[in-house]
């Protein structure tokens, strides 16, 4: 009988009030997820459908804000989209460098509106000259997946040195040696280098290379090596004398770095500091060996 009485007491206005209160509580306690609320299309989708036209012009230089894009809405609707990190802008002069965009940029265009936007990027053709101011750029396309991965990482991090971003990009675009100084680099740099090493399918680097003055003035980077610096951590399991030597890719010992070092069992670090100016290009190995021909470590580096 009580249940029937309750049903009779629930008039339509009370039911509506309960529904509204429930809706308010659901809204109040729903986690805020701005990423889902602000999903917008990549530029490529709008280019493919001819909804947006785009071209670029060089601002002079090959790093940071070095290209300005002209964007036009070809529709009668407001369009929201983002310019993708990992897009490769193609220079109209093949002797000059292409530019890899590494920072996401969101854009909104009113119907038929045209705007100019500077994009943040880096050269991805080390063996070409720097684009001059006013040189036209094609909007290009997304780069190789390895470069896209690096660009997306850079886009999310704000504490990366300009030189390191450029070096990592060149390590993929031009297959330059990927290096790191473990005593100086921060966690974000280490993360970037680790990502690049995985994309290149190589061992995480243990050294950095310093370069001398550029011999070829038409190139943007120094093409002659000056110094190689690194640190090798290794374990000694039994007490005894050790030596460290350098071997080239022909198997020849080219330098003795340390000899008759007595080491008790434990973990040690060996500092490598080599003047490599005018050394032949190729692969080298820094090898630590203990008495009895026990190999403690074998670390490779390459001069390209």
Order of alpha helices (4+ residues) and beta strands (2+ residues): alpha-alpha-alpha-beta-alpha-beta-beta-beta-beta-beta-beta-beta-beta-alpha-alpha-alpha-beta-beta-beta-beta-beta-beta-beta
